[in-house]
Amino acid sequence: MIFLTVGTQFPFDRLVKTVDGFIDSNGFDEEILAQIGDSTYRPQNFEAAASLDKNLFDKYLRDASCIISHAGMGTITMALEHGKPLLVMPRRKIYGEVVNDHQVDIAKKFDELGHVLVAYEAADLPEKIKQIRTFVPRKREAQPQAVAKRIKYFIDKITCV
């Protein structure tokens, strides 16, 4: 089962429509279950709910063979903690999906580190959906020394002003 989630704050019709269109055009032998927020679009090719209670959300995430999502930190972190292959499509300011392109920056960083696959545009999604089945995310390792160094740098900067 593939779990599609767009987070809980805003709908992400562009992602949901693109996945639905891919299934319609290509057929698909794997079940997709989705949490799509307060979307105006209703998918025709998979089951979707606006929201899921935490227990069901966690179950879908655990049971999924892979996850397709927006590039939200919560979903990325959960997928990595469970070792799940994750395909993200960042919400974009240009489409009125967010107020800035922070999800693009998040996606780029996690893509560079080998933790996620990224479809930066809807046109990229079909090829990435094909790749997700064989994608193995690089394990995320905690780096407390690097975090401490960055915090020290920041504190030094603001106390020297």
C-alpha positions as CSV (number, residue, x, y, z in Angstrom):
1,M,0.0,0.0,0.0
2,I,1.2,3.5,-0.8
3,F,0.2,6.2,1.6
4,L,-0.4,9.7,0.2
5,T,-0.5,12.5,2.7
6,V,-0.7,16.3,2.3
7,G,-0.5,17.3,5.9
8,T,-3.3,18.7,8.0
9,Q,-3.1,22.5,7.5
10,F,-3.9,23.1,3.9
11,P,-5.2,21.0,0.9
12,F,-2.7,20.2,-1.9
13,D,-4.9,19.6,-4.9
14,R,-2.0,19.8,-7.3
15,L,-0.4,16.7,-5.8
16,V,-3.6,14.8,-5.3
17,K,-4.7,15.5,-8.9
18,T,-1.3,14.5,-10.4
19,V,-1.2,11.2,-8.5
20,D,-4.9,10.5,-9.5
21,G,-4.1,11.3,-13.1
22,F,-1.0,9.1,-13.1
23,I,-3.1,6.1,-11.9
24,D,-5.8,6.8,-14.5
25,S,-3.2,7.0,-17.3
26,N,-0.9,4.2,-16.3
27,G,-3.0,1.8,-14.2
28,F,-1.6,0.8,-10.9
29,D,-1.5,-2.5,-9.1
30,E,-0.8,-1.2,-5.6
31,E,-3.5,0.2,-3.3
32,I,-3.3,3.9,-2.4
33,L,-4.8,5.3,0.7
34,A,-4.7,9.1,1.2
35,Q,-5.2,11.9,3.7
36,I,-5.9,14.9,1.5
37,G,-6.9,17.7,3.8
38,D,-9.8,20.0,3.1
39,S,-9.4,19.5,-0.7
40,T,-11.8,20.6,-3.3
41,Y,-10.6,17.8,-5.6
42,R,-11.9,14.3,-5.0
43,P,-9.7,11.5,-6.4
44,Q,-11.4,8.9,-8.6
45,N,-8.7,6.2,-8.4
46,F,-8.0,5.8,-4.7
47,E,-9.6,6.1,-1.3
48,A,-9.1,9.5,0.4
49,A,-10.1,11.1,3.6
50,A,-9.8,14.8,4.6
51,S,-8.2,13.8,7.9
52,L,-7.3,10.7,9.9
53,D,-7.1,10.2,13.6
54,K,-3.5,9.8,14.8
55,N,-3.8,6.0,15.4
56,L,-5.0,5.4,11.8
57,F,-2.5,7.8,10.3
58,D,0.3,6.1,12.2
59,K,-1.0,2.7,11.0
60,Y,-1.1,3.7,7.4
61,L,2.4,5.1,7.7
62,R,3.8,1.9,9.3
63,D,2.0,-0.4,6.8
64,A,2.9,1.6,3.7
65,S,5.5,0.2,1.3
66,C,6.2,3.9,0.5
67,I,4.9,7.4,1.0
68,I,4.0,10.3,-1.3
69,S,3.7,13.6,0.4
70,H,4.2,17.3,0.5
71,A,7.7,18.4,1.7
72,G,6.6,19.0,5.3
73,M,9.2,18.3,8.1
74,G,6.8,16.2,10.1
75,T,6.1,13.8,7.4
76,I,9.7,13.6,6.3
77,T,10.9,13.0,9.8
78,M,8.3,10.3,10.4
79,A,9.1,8.5,7.1
80,L,12.8,8.5,7.9
81,E,12.2,7.2,11.4
82,H,10.3,4.3,10.0
83,G,12.8,3.8,7.1
84,K,10.1,4.4,4.5
85,P,10.8,5.4,0.9
86,L,9.4,8.9,0.5
87,L,8.6,10.9,-2.6
88,V,7.9,14.5,-1.9
89,M,6.5,17.3,-4.0
90,P,7.0,20.7,-2.4
91,R,4.2,23.1,-2.1
92,R,5.0,26.3,-4.1
93,K,4.4,30.0,-3.6
94,I,3.9,30.5,-7.3
95,Y,0.7,28.3,-7.1
96,G,-0.6,29.9,-3.9
97,E,0.0,26.8,-1.9
98,V,2.2,28.5,0.7
99,V,3.5,32.0,1.5
100,N,7.1,31.2,0.6
101,D,9.1,28.4,-0.9
102,H,10.5,26.9,2.3
103,Q,9.3,23.4,1.2
104,V,11.5,23.6,-1.9
105,D,14.5,24.4,0.3
106,I,13.6,21.5,2.6
107,A,13.2,19.1,-0.3
108,K,16.5,20.1,-1.9
109,K,18.4,19.5,1.3
110,F,16.9,16.1,1.9
111,D,17.3,15.2,-1.8
112,E,21.0,16.1,-1.6
113,L,21.4,13.9,1.4
114,G,19.7,10.9,-0.3
115,H,16.8,10.8,2.2
116,V,13.9,11.4,-0.3
117,L,13.0,11.5,-3.9
118,V,11.7,14.9,-5.1
119,A,9.3,15.9,-7.8
120,Y,9.8,19.6,-8.0
121,E,7.0,20.0,-10.5
122,A,3.9,18.0,-11.2
123,A,5.4,16.9,-14.6
124,D,8.2,15.1,-12.6
125,L,5.8,13.1,-10.5
126,P,5.0,10.2,-12.9
127,E,8.7,9.2,-13.3
128,K,9.4,9.6,-9.6
129,I,6.3,7.4,-8.8
130,K,7.9,4.7,-10.9
131,Q,11.2,5.1,-9.0
132,I,9.8,5.1,-5.5
133,R,9.3,1.3,-5.5
134,T,13.1,0.7,-5.7
135,F,14.3,3.8,-3.8
136,V,16.2,3.1,-0.6
137,P,16.4,6.2,1.6
138,R,19.8,6.9,3.1
139,K,19.6,6.6,6.9
140,R,19.5,9.9,8.8
141,E,22.2,10.2,11.5
142,A,22.0,12.6,14.4
143,Q,24.8,15.2,14.4
144,P,24.7,16.8,17.8
145,Q,28.1,18.3,17.5
146,A,27.2,20.1,14.3
147,V,24.0,21.4,15.8
148,A,25.9,22.7,18.9
149,K,28.5,24.4,16.6
150,R,25.7,26.2,14.7
151,I,24.0,27.3,17.8
152,K,27.3,28.6,19.2
153,Y,27.9,30.5,16.0
154,F,24.5,32.1,16.2
155,I,24.9,33.1,19.8
156,D,28.3,34.5,19.2
157,K,26.9,36.6,16.3
158,I,24.1,38.1,18.3
159,T,26.2,38.8,21.4
160,C,28.8,40.6,19.4
161,V,26.4,43.2,18.0
